[in-house]
């Protein structure tokens, strides 16, 4: 990217939420480090990684947070969501229960996160086509009903991972850059954490692997 990590125009905190085992950690590691671990263990507590991208000549630094999906770690929620301007709500296309629980995760987001947070519904593990139990059209319709953007990804073969993160970061940037910025970005107060943010459903190009896995 040719940019030092401490040089950026905007800092956006984005959280990954969803049931345990849907692939949140591998989405994070694929996007930020171009790594995938088949043996990855359940996340304990919270971890995060960063990566910067270019949008309209501006450097956008994404601080992406990943948390455990298990109930016993739910006490961390309010701190986890604080300052987040975007969320990827992830389910496993091969496990219908993880999709059914999306509604509960969405409620938690609405309860604990900023009311203007930009949310993308992500159907992960799209490489498991032969095991699919969540029809794409059903998930897309759910996203449209709740005014979420929607995409299917595979952290394993890298399908749409870049696209998902680029789309949500670009959407946040477009909204934030249209209103006055009074403070410079810092780790505690990502830009875009106040004021109205509204997003309409988007339809990314399905199956796109363009610019895949470029860190």
ZINOR-V407129 format. One record per backbone hydrogen bond with DSSP energy under -1.0 kcal/mol. NH is the residue of the N-H (numbers start at 1). CO is the residue of the C=O. If there is no record, write none. Layout:
# ZINOR-V407129
nh->{NH,NH}
co->{CO,CO}
This chain:
# ZINOR-V407129
nh->{7,9,10,12,14,15,16,17,22,27,28,29,30,31,32,33,35,40,47,49,51,53,55,58,60,61,62,63,64,65,66,68,73,74,76,77,80,81,82,84,85,86,87,88,89,90,91,93,95,100,101,102,105,106,107,108,109,110,111,112,113,117,118,120,121,122,123,124,126,128,129,131,132,133,134,139,140,141,142,143,144,145,146,147,148,149,151,153,154,158,160,161,164,165,166,167,168,169,170,171,172,173,174,175,176,177,179,208,212,214}
co->{4,59,59,61,63,86,65,88,19,23,24,25,26,27,28,29,29,37,66,64,62,60,58,55,53,10,51,12,49,14,47,45,70,71,73,74,76,77,78,81,13,13,118,15,120,17,122,124,92,96,97,99,101,102,103,104,105,106,107,108,109,114,85,87,149,89,151,91,153,125,127,128,129,93,93,135,136,137,138,139,140,141,142,144,143,119,121,123,159,154,208,158,160,161,162,163,164,165,166,167,168,169,170,171,172,173,176,205,209,211}
